[in-house]
Amino acid sequence: MRKIKFKNTDEFERVFKQQDQEITDSIYESIEEASQLKKRTANLFEISFENVEVVYNISLPLSQWETALQTCLDLYTNSNEPDKAIDTYLLMKRVNKQLNK
């Protein structure tokens, strides 16, 4: 799980509205870890804001992993990251097997 602290909500929106390589890498890594541990939920992010005591945990259930990985695969393919694209494709196949058990 990646911890991210934002100064304000505008900064949060900028990071998550665009396709960000670091965010994509974190999503892939969180799903891969959860898959290896045979978990049904991937803990993606712990989000907090300066001057606010509340922390938000963002997680993704197994049923949504394939969709998230497809988005990662698309970004890696468009960014000319063939190694990451292959790893993501292989993880998608493994996740698909978990879904069909």
QUIGIKA-V405691 format. One record per pair of residues at least 6 apart in sequence whose ideal C-beta (glycine too) atoms are under 7 Angstrom apart, sorted by the first residue. I is the first residue (numbers start at 1). GAP is how many residues later the second one is. Records with the same first field share a line. If there is no record, write none. Layout:
# QUIGIKA-V405691
I=GAP ; GAP
This chain:
# QUIGIKA-V405691
1=29 ; 42 ; 43 ; 44 ; 45
2=24 ; 43
3=43
4=41 ; 43
5=43 ; 45
6=6 ; 43
7=43
8=41
15=8
16=7
19=56
21=58
24=48 ; 51
26=18 ; 19
27=17 ; 41 ; 45
28=44 ; 60
30=12 ; 13 ; 14
31=11 ; 34 ; 37 ; 38 ; 60
32=59
34=7 ; 8
35=56 ; 59 ; 60 ; 63
40=21 ; 22
41=18 ; 19 ; 20 ; 21
42=17 ; 18 ; 23
43=14 ; 16
44=14 ; 15 ; 16
45=13
46=9 ; 11
47=9 ; 11
48=7
60=8
62=36 ; 37
65=30
66=26 ; 29 ; 30 ; 33
69=19 ; 22 ; 23 ; 26
72=16
73=12 ; 15 ; 16 ; 19
76=8 ; 9 ; 12
77=8
